[in-house]
Amino acid sequence: MVRSYFGTDGIRGAANRVITPELALKVGQAAGLMFQNGDHRHRVLIGKDTRLSGYMIENALVAGFTSVGMDVLLTGPIPTPAVGMLTRSMRADLGVMISASHNPYEDNGIKLFGPDGYKLSDEVELEIERLIDGDLAKKLAKSDDLGRAKRIDGVQDRYVEFAKRTLPKTLSLDGLRVVIDCANGAAYRVAPAALWELGADVIAIGVEPDGFNINKDCGSTKPKALCHKVREVRADVGIALDGDADRLVIADEQGRIVDGDQLMAVIAESWKSDGLLAKPGIVATVMSNLGLERYLAGLGLDLVRTPVGDRYVLERMRQDGYNVGGEQSGHIIMADHTTTGDGFVAALQILAVVKKLRRPVSEVCHRFDPLPQVLRNVRYRNGAPVLEVPSVRSAIAGAERRLNGQGRLIVRPSGTEPVIRVMGEGDDQNLIEEVVDEIVEALTRAAA
C-alpha cells in the first residue's frame, strides 16, 4: 500500500517544509468533502498542541474546511485523546489534532478522527490522498454555503471530568505525592488540574510552553528531568506525558523508569482480577518484550501482536474484541474509556492500582524481568530503499540464522521519521548485540 502523505499516525513532517499551509488547506478540503453526508450543517472539531506552527496550520485547515462548507470548532491546546472524545460527544462529523506527538517543535502533523472518535482507516486515508491530488477547485462550496469558525470554551474542563470518571467514584489519590511532566505540551493545564482534583499532592513540570520547548529535554521521551524531580521532592510516583499526551512513562519512587510493557502488565492483571477484561488477553506490537508475553501466559492471558503503531493495535482490538492494548513506548489504549491511546488516563489506572495495593510503585510496576532487547536507529536520506540493498538483505538473513529461533529480530522503517529501526531480543544479550550491530553496519554503508 503506497501512501503519499499519511504515515502510521497521520501526516507528519517539518513545519513549513512538509506540513505547509498549502497542504493543510488541501487536507481540510479533501477530508471535509469525505465526511459530508446529508443536508445538515457539517462541522469539524480542531485541537492542537503548543507548537508555534500550530497557528499557521490551524488557520490553513480552517480555510480548507470552511471552503467546502464545513463549520469549524476550535478548542486550543488539548490532548489528542480529548479530540477523539469530543468529536464523538459533540457529534462532530470529523475531528482533527494538529500535533507531531513526541517530535521536536520544528515538526508538526495532522491527525484525523472520524465521527465515532476513532482514527481513520487506511482505506479512508487513501481516498483523502486521492482527493488531495485531484482537482479540488471544482468541488468548493457556493458563496452562501461557506462554513463558519468559532472558538469554544470549556473543553479542557470536559476532558478533566472525563478523565476523572474513568476511576471509581470512591477512589481518592489523597496521600500520593505525584510529579507530572507535561512536556510543555497539550496536557499542561488539564493533567495537573485533574490530579489535584482527585486529591493528589501535585508537583508539575513541563507546564510552561512557549511554542519552542515542547518535548525539549522533558516528557516521556526524555524523562531525566522527571526522575530528578521525583528524587528531589521524594515523590511517590512520576508521570511523563509526550507533547500530545497520548503516551506516557512512569518513574517509581526511586526515579527509575517503567516502560509501557510493564504498565500493560499492571493493567492487564488488575483488570483480570476485577473481571474487566473483555477477552483473556491484550494486544501489543511486535516491539513488546518477550518477557511480557511470558508473564501474561503465566496469568492465562494471551499477547496478540500487531505491526508498530497504536492505530494497528486499536484495529486488532476492535476486530477481535479486546479492551486493553498498547505499545512499549507508552501508548496505552483502554477501549472501555477511550478511542485512542491516552497517556493520562492510563496513568490514572496505574495510580488506582498503587492505591489499591498500598505498595510502592517500584513493586507494583515491576511484574517481570524483561529479556535483553537492543534497539538501534539508522538514519537515511531521500527515501532511499536501503532495506532492498543485497548486502542489507544478506546481513538480515545471516542474523536470523545465527539466532536460530532463540530470539526475535525486527528490522523496519519508522512511520514517522526517516530512520530504519533495528530491534533484537533474546536470552543471550551478547549474541543479540552482535547480530544487531552487523545489520546496523550494513544499513549504514547502504545509506551512506
N, C-alpha and C positions, 0 to 999 in steps of 0.2 A: 504494500500500500504506500504509494508515493504521495507525500504531503508537501505543499509548498510553503505553508505558513504555520500550521499548528504542529506543536510537539507533543510531548507526553502530558503537559499541563498548560494548555492554552498556547497563545502566541507569545514569544519572549525573545528579547534581544536588546541591543544597545539603544537607549532612548535617542531619538532624533537621527539615528542611523538606520536601524532596522525597524524599530517601532516609531514610525514617523506620523505626523498629523495626517498625511495623505492616506496611509494605511489604516489608521484608526477611523478616519472618515468612511472608507470603503467597508471596513468591518461593521461599523454601525449601520450602514445602508444594507449590506448583504444580510446580516443577522436580523435586522428589522424586517426585511421582506420575508425571510424564512418563517418568522414567528407571528405573522399576521394571519389570523384565521377567524373570519366572521366580520360583522359590521360594527362591533363595539369599539370604543376608543382603546387602542392598544397602548400599553405602557411598559417601560423598561426601568429597572432599578439599577443604579450605578454606584458602587462603592469603590474605595481606593485605600492604599496605604499612604505613607507620609513622604514619598519621593517627590523631589522638586518637579520632575517631569510629569507627575500626575495631573497637574493643572492643564498642561498642554494637551495630553491625551484625552482627559475628561472633556474638554471643550470640543475637540475634534469628534469624539464619539457622539456628543450631544448634537452637533451639526449633522452627523450621519443619520442618527435615529430620527430626528425631527424632520429631516428632508424626505423621509419615506412615510411620514405621518404618524410616528410613534411619540407619545408623551414620555417625558423623562423625569424620574425621581432621583435626586442627588442626595446621597447620605453623608458625604465627607468620609473621613477615615474610620473604617470599621474592619473587623477581621473578615477574611474570606468566608469562613463558615456562616457568619452573620448574613452575608449576601445570599447564600443558599437558603437560609431560614426565612429571611424577609421576603425574598422573591415568592416563596410559596405562601407565606402567611398573609402577604399583602395582595395576593392574586395578581401579581405582575405576569406579563407574558414572557419576560426574559429578564435575567439578571447578569450583571457584568461586574467583575472585580478587576481593577487596574492595579496590578502588582507583579513584581518579579520575585515574590516569595523571599528566599534566603539570599538572593543575589545582591551585589553591592548597588549603591544608589544610581550608578551610571546606567544600569539596565532597568527595563520595565516590561510589563506584559499585560495581556488582556485574557482573562478567563471568563468563559460564558456558562451560564446556568439556564436550564430550561424552566418552564413554569412549575415543574414539580420540585424544583430546588436542586436537582442533580446536574452534574456536568454533562455536556453534550456527548453523544456517541461519536465514534469515528465517522460514521456514515453522514451524520448531520454536519460535522465539521468539514468534510469533503465537499458537501453541497454548498456550504458557505464559501469555501475556496473557489468553487466554480463560479459563483456569483461575483466574487471579488474580481476575478479575471475577465468577467464578461462586461457587457455594456450596461452599466447601472443607470446611466443618464436617462434612458428611455423608461425607467421604472420609478422615477421620482414622483412624489405626491403633487397634486394640484395645489395652487397657491392657497386655496381656502381649506385644504386638508392637512396642512403642515402641523407638526406636533408642537407641544409646549414643554418647557422645562422649568422645574422648581426644586428648591432645596427643602428637604423635610426634616423636621425636628423630632427628637425623642427616640431615634433608632438605637442609639447607644444604650439607653435605659431599657429598651425592649430586649436587647441582647443580654444585658446583665440579668434581667429577670428570667430569661430563657435558660441561661447557664445555671443559675441557682436552682431552677426547677428540675434539673437533671439529678439532683440529690434528694434523699428522703427529707421531708419537711422537718423532722425532728433532729436532723444532723446539724451540729454546730462545730465550727472549727476553733472554738474557744480553747485557748491554751497552746495553739500551734503558732510558732513564730515562722513566718514564711517570707523568703526573699523571692520576689518576682522580677525577672528581667524581660522587659517587653521589646527589646531590640530596637528601641526608638522607632517602633513601627505601629501597625494598625491597632494593636490592643493596648496602647499606652494609657488610655483612660479606663477602658472597661474592665480589664483584668484586675488591677489593684482595687477598684471600687467593689467588684463582686466579692473578692476575698475579704475585704474589710466588712462588708455587709453580712458575710457568713460567720463573722466573729474572730477571724484570724488577726494576729499581730503582724502587720504588713510592712515590709521594707521594700520599696520599689526602686529599681534602677532601670536604665534604658527607657526613660519616660520623658525625655526632652528632645523630641525630634526637631531638626532644623532643615529638613529637605535633603541633607547630605549624609547624615550619620546613621541611617537605617542599616542595621546588621554590622556596623563598623565596630569591631572589637567587642561585640556583645551579642546576645541572643543565642539561639540553640546551636548555631554552627561555630560559635566562638565563646564557649561558656566559662572561660578563665575568670572573667570578672565576677560571674555568678558564684563560682566556687570560692573565690577570695572573700566575697561579701558574706557568704554563709558561715565561713570560719570566723570572720571578723566579728559578726554580731551574734555568734553562737545560735544560729537559727536551727530549727528542726528539719527544714527542707528548703531546697531552692528549686524554682521553676524557671526555665528559659524557653521563651517562645521565639519564633522567627518573625520576619518582617510582616507577614500577613496572618500570623498566629494560627496556621493550620498544622503546625508541627511543634514538638517540644522535646526537651530533655529534662531530666530531674537530677539534682545534686543531693546526695544524702547529707546527714548532719556532719559528716567529716569532710565534706566538699568533694566527694568522689562522684563522677558522672555515672548515671544509669541510662542506658540506651533504650530504644523503642522495643527491642526484643524482650528485655526484662519487664518492661511496662505491660506489654501484651500478655506475658505470663501471669503477672499480678491480676490483671483484669479478668483474664480467662478463668483462672482458678476461683476468684471471688464470685464471678457470675455463675460459674458451675455450682458452687456451694449454695448460692441463693436461688438456684433454679431459673436463672435468667437467660442462659444460652439457648438460642433457638435451635441449634444443632450441636452435636458433640464435637466441636472443633472451631478453629478460627481460620481466617485467610491471611496469608502474608506473601511476600515476594520471594523470588529466588535468592535475594540477598540476605534473608534472615538466617541466623546462625543455626547450624545443625543441632547445637545444644538445646535450643528452644524446641525443636521438633522432638527430640528425645524426651525432654521434660514433659511436654504435653502428652506424649504417648504414655508416660507413666501415670498420667491422670485419666487415661482413657479417652483422650481428645486427639483429633486429627489436626495436622497442619497442611492446609491446601495452599499450594504455591502458584503465583502468577508472575508475569513479566513485571519489571520495575515500573512503578507509577501507581499512585493511590487510586487513579481512575480505574485501573485494571483490577485492583483489589476490590473496589466497590462493585464493579461489573460482576465479578465472580460471586461476591456476597449476595447481590440481588438475584443472580441467576440460580444459585443453589440454596438460598435461604439462610445464610449465616448472618449473624448480627454483630460480630466483632471481627475486626481485621486491621491491618496496618502494615507499616514499614519499619525496618530497623532504624531509619533516620528519625523516627518520631511522629510520622503521620499515623494517627490512631483514629479509626472510624468505628463508631458505635451506632449502628443503624437504628436502634430504638430512639435515639436522640437527634442524630444529625444526618445530613445528606452528603457530607464530605468530611475530610479529616478536620478535627477541631482540637488543637493543642491544649486549649484552656479547659474545655470540658473533660478531656482525657486526664488532665492534671487533677481536676476535682475528683474524679473516680479514684485516683491513687490516694489522694488525701483522705477520702472516705474510708479506704481500707486501713490506712495508718491509724485513723481514729478508732476504727472497729477493733483492730488487733492490739492497740495500745503498745506497740513495739516501735523501736527506732526505724527510720527509713532504710538504714543500711541493712537491716534484717528483712524488712517487709519486701524490699525491692531486689533482693538477691535470691532468685529462685533456682538458678542453675549456673554452672561454670561453663562459659562459652568455649567452644573449640577454637584453637588458633585460627585467626582469619586475617589475611593480608590483602589490603586494597591499595592499588596504585592507579594513578591517572596519567594518561599520556595525551598531551595537547597536540592537535593537528591544525592545519591551515587550509583554507579554500575548499573545505568539504571533501578533501581527498579520501577516496575509499580504501584506507590503509588496511582494513581487515581482509581485503581481497588480494593483497600482495602475497605471492607464493611463499616468501620467506616467513611472513607472519602466520600464514595457514600452517606451514610446516612446524613452526615453533609451538603453536597451539596443539597440534596433533601429537607432537613429542611430549608435551606436558601431560596430556591425557594418558598417554601410555605409561609414563612414569608414575602417575597417581594410581593407575590400575584399580580403580574403584575404591580407593582408600581415602577419598576426599572429593570435594566439588571444585569445579573451575568454571568461572563465568567471565566471558570477555564480550563487552557490549559498548556501543556508542551511547553517550549520555543523550537524553532527550532535551536537555536544557542548556548544555554548554558544548563547545567544540572539543570534546575530550573523549578518549576511549577509556573505559573503566575496566580494570583487570582485578578480579577477586579470586583468591584461592583459599580453600578451607579444608582442614583435616586434622587428624590426631598428631601428626608429625610436623611440627612447626618448621623445622629446618628444610624438610622437603618442600613444604608449601612456599617458603620464601624463595627457594631455588627456582621452582617452576615459574613463579610469578615474575621473578627477575629476568628469566630467559625470554618470556613473552614481552615484557616491557622493553627489553633491549631491542628485540626485533621490531616492535612498533615504533620505537624512537628512530631507528635507522630508516624505516619506511616513511616516516612523517617528516624527515629532515629535508 
